[in-house]
Amino acid sequence: MASGSQIPMASRLTSRRFAGFLGLVYGTGFGLLGTHLPFFPVWLRAVDVDPAWIGIITAVPSVTRFTTLPFVTGLAERHQALRGGIIVLGFATAIGLAVVGLQHQAWSIFLAYAVTCCVWTPMVPLTDAYALRGVRQYSLDYGPLRLWGSAAFVLGALACGALIDVIAAQYLVWIIAGMAAINALTSLGLRPLRPLKPSSTALHGANALLRDRGFLAIIVASALIQSSHSAYYVVASIAWRQEGFGGLTIAGLWTLGVLAEIVVFALSPRFTLAPATQVVIAAACAAARWTITAWAPPIAILAPVQLMHGLTFGLTQVGIMNLMVHQVPGHVTARGQGYLAACSGIVSGSSYVLSGVVFARYGQNVYYVMAVIAACGGLVMWSARGRLADHPHSSGSGG
């Protein structure tokens, strides 16, 4: 009797350790992104990199997402080395960013950064794949695990923003590299996952994914809805400055969005709607959000609209990841994440360029284009909802 009562307790303890260390990896990984995204271009300008080169250099991650990333995730999965892949890539990223910081010419920064991005951009898909495997193994929920990444992104951006007033901009790259090193060290605590059992479909599972209309609907809908945020990421701060908003107000608007996203992740285990329905709702909210934003509303309206980020981004992420759990067999989880990231990279890269071009000519009307993109994503998911509900893969597929 004693041993029987100890088994569930040991299982709960193992589950908590898994969730705890995964939360740390998500936190330090997205904390790294929080320091990198806003301030890497600032560092490039501080070391006298020409603006044209800055545009080329900062476009590198989008390219690696649909070129090298799927190969890296596939390699890690074929060797059943999700945890090992995260650790190796984490340390390689930290070393790579340190090498970037030692460069002084635009072309050498570009080369070092390109190599670094080849090992860095697969980190999030591999971490998500590891998380989804753990969700299956430990019967956990994805949202509460992922919220630590969103919270850390805000803290990383705020901390780096505070430091920029204390240290010279040419040293910012060392803060970024330091965060990468912390992320690599925390990855050492990740729990090993239960090995997958051999599957007769293991050899052709990845190719079968690309012939699965349900899976294709998932990655296309995700890419469209999430890429509808491109104008927000590219031009929102510029447009708000033109409208006369101060820096503190702009920072507050961004923070509102991320806080709403965190709330959605935290509450997601209580959601009872089907994941496909969640994604359709998120797409409808995105279309409404970008339409209202195109009107350049006053702050009293814009602030509540920013809270919709929890639905437009957060609910999309939760719904898509839950669909991936049920639609993608266990033995190709990482490759499924790789295909998802690759599709997202292609669509988001195009929408980033489109956002800049349309904004330069039509200003705030660029958000109408984003509303159409989000609506298209919702239509894709709506058309596939029956297939996704009727033909899910078993959670235990492949292991």
C-alpha positions as CSV (number, residue, x, y, z in Angstrom):
1,M,0.0,0.0,0.0
2,A,2.8,2.4,0.8
3,S,4.6,1.9,-2.4
4,G,1.3,2.3,-4.4
5,S,0.7,5.7,-2.7
6,Q,4.2,6.8,-3.4
7,I,4.0,6.3,-7.1
8,P,1.5,9.1,-7.9
9,M,3.5,11.4,-5.5
10,A,6.8,10.6,-7.3
11,S,5.0,11.2,-10.7
12,R,3.7,14.6,-9.5
13,L,7.2,15.5,-8.3
14,T,8.7,14.5,-11.6
15,S,6.0,16.5,-13.5
16,R,6.7,19.6,-11.4
17,R,10.4,19.3,-12.0
18,F,9.8,19.0,-15.8
19,A,7.5,22.0,-15.7
20,G,9.8,24.1,-13.6
21,F,12.9,23.6,-15.7
22,L,11.0,24.0,-18.9
23,G,9.6,27.3,-17.5
24,L,13.1,28.4,-16.8
25,V,14.2,27.6,-20.4
26,Y,11.2,29.4,-21.9
27,G,11.9,32.3,-19.6
28,T,15.6,32.7,-20.3
29,G,15.0,32.0,-24.0
30,F,12.3,34.6,-24.5
31,G,14.3,36.9,-22.2
32,L,17.0,36.7,-24.7
33,L,14.6,37.6,-27.5
34,G,13.4,40.5,-25.3
35,T,16.9,42.0,-25.2
36,H,17.7,41.1,-28.8
37,L,14.7,42.2,-30.9
38,P,14.6,45.9,-29.6
39,F,18.3,46.5,-29.1
40,F,20.3,44.4,-31.6
41,P,19.7,47.1,-34.3
42,V,20.7,49.7,-31.8
43,W,24.0,48.0,-31.3
44,L,24.5,47.6,-35.0
45,R,24.0,51.3,-35.5
46,A,26.3,52.1,-32.5
47,V,29.2,50.2,-34.2
48,D,28.7,52.2,-37.4
49,V,26.9,49.6,-39.5
50,D,25.1,51.3,-42.4
51,P,21.3,51.2,-42.2
52,A,21.1,49.3,-45.5
53,W,23.3,46.6,-43.9
54,I,21.2,46.6,-40.8
55,G,18.2,45.7,-42.9
56,I,20.0,42.8,-44.5
57,I,21.5,41.6,-41.2
58,T,18.2,41.7,-39.3
59,A,16.4,39.8,-42.1
60,V,18.7,36.7,-41.6
61,P,16.5,34.9,-38.9
62,S,13.5,35.0,-41.3
63,V,15.6,33.2,-44.0
64,T,17.0,30.6,-41.7
65,R,13.5,29.7,-40.4
66,F,12.5,28.2,-43.8
67,T,16.0,27.0,-44.9
68,T,18.2,25.4,-42.2
69,L,15.6,25.2,-39.4
70,P,13.5,22.2,-40.7
71,F,16.7,20.2,-41.3
72,V,18.0,20.9,-37.8
73,T,14.7,19.9,-36.1
74,G,14.5,16.8,-38.3
75,L,18.0,15.8,-37.4
76,A,17.3,16.2,-33.6
77,E,14.2,14.1,-33.9
78,R,15.6,11.3,-36.0
79,H,18.2,10.8,-33.2
80,Q,15.5,11.3,-30.5
81,A,17.6,14.1,-29.1
82,L,15.3,17.0,-28.4
83,R,16.8,17.7,-25.0
84,G,20.3,17.2,-26.3
85,G,19.6,19.4,-29.3
86,I,18.3,22.2,-27.2
87,I,21.4,22.1,-25.0
88,V,23.9,21.9,-27.9
89,L,22.2,24.6,-29.8
90,G,21.9,26.8,-26.7
91,F,25.6,26.8,-26.1
92,A,26.4,27.2,-29.8
93,T,24.1,30.3,-29.8
94,A,25.8,31.8,-26.9
95,I,29.3,31.3,-28.5
96,G,28.0,32.6,-31.8
97,L,26.6,35.8,-30.3
98,A,29.9,36.3,-28.5
99,V,31.7,36.0,-31.9
100,V,29.2,38.4,-33.4
101,G,30.1,40.9,-30.7
102,L,33.8,40.7,-31.6
103,Q,33.2,41.7,-35.2
104,H,33.6,45.3,-36.4
105,Q,32.8,45.2,-40.2
106,A,29.3,44.9,-41.6
107,W,30.2,41.9,-43.8
108,S,31.9,40.0,-40.9
109,I,28.9,40.7,-38.6
110,F,26.6,39.4,-41.3
111,L,28.5,36.2,-41.7
112,A,28.9,35.5,-38.0
113,Y,25.2,36.3,-37.4
114,A,24.1,34.1,-40.3
115,V,25.9,31.1,-38.8
116,T,24.6,31.9,-35.4
117,C,21.0,32.1,-36.6
118,C,21.3,28.7,-38.2
119,V,21.7,27.2,-34.6
120,W,19.5,29.8,-32.8
121,T,16.3,29.8,-34.8
122,P,15.6,26.1,-34.2
123,M,15.7,26.6,-30.5
124,V,12.0,27.7,-30.0
125,P,10.6,25.0,-32.3
126,L,12.7,22.3,-30.5
127,T,11.6,23.7,-27.1
128,D,8.0,23.7,-28.2
129,A,8.4,20.1,-29.5
130,Y,10.0,19.1,-26.2
131,A,7.1,20.8,-24.4
132,L,4.4,19.1,-26.4
133,R,6.1,15.7,-25.8
134,G,6.1,16.6,-22.1
135,V,2.4,17.7,-22.2
136,R,1.6,14.2,-23.5
137,Q,3.9,12.3,-21.1
138,Y,3.0,14.2,-17.9
139,S,-0.6,15.2,-18.8
140,L,0.1,19.0,-18.5
141,D,-1.2,22.1,-20.3
142,Y,0.9,24.0,-22.7
143,G,-0.3,27.5,-21.8
144,P,0.9,27.8,-18.2
145,L,4.3,26.5,-19.4
146,R,4.6,29.0,-22.2
147,L,3.5,32.1,-20.2
148,W,6.9,32.3,-18.6
149,G,8.4,33.1,-22.0
150,S,6.0,36.1,-22.5
151,A,6.6,37.4,-19.0
152,A,10.4,37.1,-19.5
153,F,10.3,38.9,-22.8
154,V,8.8,42.0,-21.2
155,L,11.3,41.8,-18.3
156,G,14.2,41.4,-20.7
157,A,13.2,44.3,-22.8
158,L,12.6,46.6,-19.8
159,A,15.9,45.5,-18.2
160,C,17.9,46.1,-21.3
161,G,16.0,49.4,-21.8
162,A,17.1,50.5,-18.4
163,L,20.7,49.5,-18.9
164,I,20.9,51.4,-22.2
165,D,20.8,54.6,-20.1
166,V,23.8,53.3,-18.0
167,I,26.1,51.7,-20.5
168,A,27.3,52.7,-24.0
169,A,25.2,51.2,-26.8
170,Q,28.2,49.5,-28.3
171,Y,28.2,47.1,-25.3
172,L,24.6,46.0,-25.7
173,V,25.6,42.9,-27.6
174,W,27.3,41.5,-24.5
175,I,24.0,41.7,-22.6
176,I,22.4,39.8,-25.4
177,A,25.3,37.2,-25.4
178,G,25.1,37.0,-21.6
179,M,21.4,36.2,-21.8
180,A,22.1,33.5,-24.4
181,A,24.7,32.0,-22.0
182,I,22.1,31.9,-19.1
183,N,19.6,30.3,-21.4
184,A,22.2,27.6,-22.3
185,L,23.0,26.9,-18.7
186,T,19.3,26.5,-17.7
187,S,18.8,24.0,-20.5
188,L,21.1,21.6,-18.6
189,G,18.2,21.2,-16.1
190,L,15.7,19.9,-18.7
191,R,14.3,16.5,-17.7
192,P,15.0,13.5,-20.1
193,L,11.9,12.4,-21.9
194,R,10.7,8.8,-22.1
195,P,12.1,7.3,-25.3
196,L,9.5,6.7,-28.0
197,K,8.7,3.2,-29.0
198,P,9.6,2.1,-32.5
199,S,6.8,2.8,-34.9
200,S,6.1,1.2,-38.3
201,T,5.2,4.7,-39.6
202,A,8.4,6.4,-38.3
203,L,10.2,6.3,-41.6
204,H,7.4,8.0,-43.6
205,G,5.7,10.0,-40.9
206,A,7.3,13.3,-41.8
207,N,6.4,13.1,-45.5
208,A,2.9,12.0,-44.5
209,L,2.5,15.2,-42.5
210,L,3.0,17.3,-45.7
211,R,0.2,15.2,-47.4
212,D,-2.1,15.7,-44.4
213,R,-4.6,18.4,-45.3
214,G,-5.5,18.9,-41.7
215,F,-1.8,19.6,-40.7
216,L,-1.4,21.9,-43.7
217,A,-4.4,23.8,-42.6
218,I,-2.9,24.2,-39.1
219,I,0.4,25.6,-40.3
220,V,-1.1,27.9,-43.0
221,A,-3.8,29.3,-40.6
222,S,-1.2,29.9,-37.9
223,A,1.2,31.6,-40.4
224,L,-1.5,33.9,-41.7
225,I,-3.0,34.9,-38.3
226,Q,0.3,35.4,-36.6
227,S,1.8,37.2,-39.6
228,S,-1.1,39.6,-39.5
229,H,0.7,41.1,-36.5
230,S,3.6,42.2,-38.9
231,A,2.4,45.8,-39.3
232,Y,2.0,46.0,-35.5
233,Y,5.6,44.9,-35.0
234,V,7.1,46.9,-37.8
235,V,5.2,50.3,-37.8
236,A,3.1,50.6,-34.7
237,S,5.7,52.5,-32.6
238,I,6.5,54.7,-35.6
239,A,2.8,55.5,-36.2
240,W,2.1,56.2,-32.6
241,R,5.1,58.6,-32.4
242,Q,3.6,60.4,-35.4
243,E,0.3,60.7,-33.6
244,G,2.2,62.4,-30.7
245,F,2.3,59.6,-28.2
246,G,5.2,59.7,-25.8
247,G,7.7,56.9,-25.3
248,L,6.2,55.9,-21.9
249,T,2.7,55.7,-23.5
250,I,4.1,53.6,-26.3
251,A,5.9,51.2,-23.9
252,G,2.6,51.0,-21.9
253,L,0.6,50.0,-25.0
254,W,3.1,47.2,-25.8
255,T,3.1,46.0,-22.2
256,L,-0.7,45.9,-22.2
257,G,-0.6,43.5,-25.1
258,V,1.9,41.1,-23.6
259,L,0.1,41.1,-20.2
260,A,-3.1,40.1,-21.9
261,E,-1.2,37.3,-23.7
262,I,0.1,36.1,-20.3
263,V,-3.4,36.0,-18.8
264,V,-4.7,33.9,-21.8
265,F,-1.8,31.4,-21.4
266,A,-2.5,31.2,-17.6
267,L,-6.3,30.6,-18.1
268,S,-6.0,28.3,-21.1
269,P,-6.4,25.0,-19.2
270,R,-10.0,26.2,-18.4
271,F,-10.9,26.7,-22.0
272,T,-13.6,24.2,-23.2
273,L,-14.0,25.2,-26.8
274,A,-12.3,23.0,-29.5
275,P,-8.8,24.2,-30.5
276,A,-9.9,24.8,-34.1
277,T,-12.8,27.0,-32.8
278,Q,-10.3,28.9,-30.6
279,V,-8.2,29.7,-33.6
280,V,-11.2,30.9,-35.6
281,I,-12.2,33.2,-32.8
282,A,-8.6,34.5,-32.6
283,A,-8.7,35.2,-36.3
284,A,-12.0,37.1,-36.1
285,C,-10.6,39.1,-33.2
286,A,-7.4,39.9,-35.2
287,A,-9.5,41.1,-38.1
288,A,-11.5,43.4,-35.8
289,R,-8.4,44.6,-34.0
290,W,-6.5,45.6,-37.1
291,T,-9.6,47.3,-38.6
292,I,-10.1,49.4,-35.5
293,T,-6.4,50.2,-35.3
294,A,-6.5,51.4,-39.0
295,W,-8.8,54.2,-37.8
296,A,-6.0,55.6,-35.6
297,P,-8.3,55.7,-32.5
298,P,-7.6,57.8,-29.5
299,I,-5.7,56.3,-26.5
300,A,-9.0,55.6,-24.7
301,I,-10.0,53.2,-27.4
302,L,-6.5,52.0,-28.4
303,A,-5.7,50.8,-24.9
304,P,-8.6,48.3,-24.7
305,V,-7.9,47.3,-28.3
306,Q,-4.3,46.4,-27.3
307,L,-5.7,44.0,-24.7
308,M,-7.0,42.0,-27.7
309,H,-3.4,40.8,-28.2
310,G,-4.2,38.1,-25.7
311,L,-6.7,36.7,-28.1
312,T,-5.1,37.6,-31.5
313,F,-1.7,36.1,-30.5
314,G,-2.1,34.2,-27.3
315,L,-5.3,32.3,-28.2
316,T,-3.9,31.5,-31.6
317,Q,-0.8,30.0,-30.1
318,V,-2.8,28.0,-27.5
319,G,-5.2,26.7,-30.2
320,I,-2.5,25.8,-32.7
321,M,-0.3,24.0,-30.1
322,N,-3.3,22.0,-28.9
323,L,-4.1,21.0,-32.5
324,M,-0.4,20.0,-33.0
325,V,-0.6,17.7,-29.9
326,H,-3.6,15.9,-31.4
327,Q,-2.8,16.1,-35.1
328,V,0.9,15.3,-35.2
329,P,2.2,11.8,-34.2
330,G,4.6,11.8,-31.4
331,H,7.6,10.5,-33.5
332,V,7.5,13.6,-35.8
333,T,6.6,16.3,-33.2
334,A,9.9,18.2,-33.8
335,R,9.6,18.0,-37.6
336,G,6.0,19.2,-37.3
337,Q,7.2,22.2,-35.3
338,G,9.9,22.8,-38.0
339,Y,7.3,22.8,-40.8
340,L,5.2,25.2,-38.7
341,A,8.1,27.6,-38.2
342,A,9.2,27.3,-41.8
343,C,5.7,28.2,-43.1
344,S,5.5,31.1,-40.6
345,G,8.9,32.3,-41.7
346,I,7.9,32.4,-45.4
347,V,4.6,34.2,-44.7
348,S,5.9,36.6,-42.0
349,G,9.0,37.5,-44.1
350,S,6.7,38.5,-47.0
351,S,4.3,40.4,-44.7
352,Y,7.1,42.3,-43.0
353,V,8.2,43.6,-46.4
354,L,4.6,44.3,-47.5
355,S,3.9,46.2,-44.2
356,G,6.8,48.5,-44.8
357,V,5.9,49.2,-48.4
358,V,2.2,49.7,-47.8
359,F,2.8,51.9,-44.7
360,A,5.2,54.1,-46.6
361,R,2.5,54.8,-49.2
362,Y,-0.8,54.5,-47.4
363,G,0.0,55.0,-43.7
364,Q,-2.4,53.4,-41.2
365,N,-4.4,51.8,-44.0
366,V,-1.8,49.0,-43.8
367,Y,-3.8,47.5,-41.0
368,Y,-6.7,46.8,-43.4
369,V,-4.3,44.5,-45.2
370,M,-3.5,42.8,-41.9
371,A,-7.2,42.4,-41.2
372,V,-7.6,40.6,-44.6
373,I,-4.6,38.3,-43.9
374,A,-6.1,37.4,-40.4
375,A,-9.5,36.7,-41.9
376,C,-7.9,34.4,-44.5
377,G,-6.3,32.5,-41.7
378,G,-9.6,32.1,-40.0
379,L,-11.3,30.9,-43.2
380,V,-8.6,28.3,-43.6
381,M,-9.1,27.0,-40.1
382,W,-12.9,27.2,-40.4
383,S,-12.9,25.1,-43.6
384,A,-10.7,22.4,-41.9
385,R,-12.4,22.3,-38.5
386,G,-14.4,19.1,-39.4
387,R,-11.3,17.3,-40.6
388,L,-9.3,18.2,-37.5
389,A,-12.1,17.1,-35.2
390,D,-12.8,13.8,-36.9
391,H,-9.3,12.6,-37.7
392,P,-6.9,13.5,-34.8
393,H,-3.8,11.3,-34.2
394,S,-3.6,9.6,-31.0
395,S,-1.6,11.4,-28.3
396,G,0.5,8.4,-28.0
397,S,1.3,7.9,-31.6
398,G,4.8,6.8,-32.1
399,G,5.5,6.3,-28.5
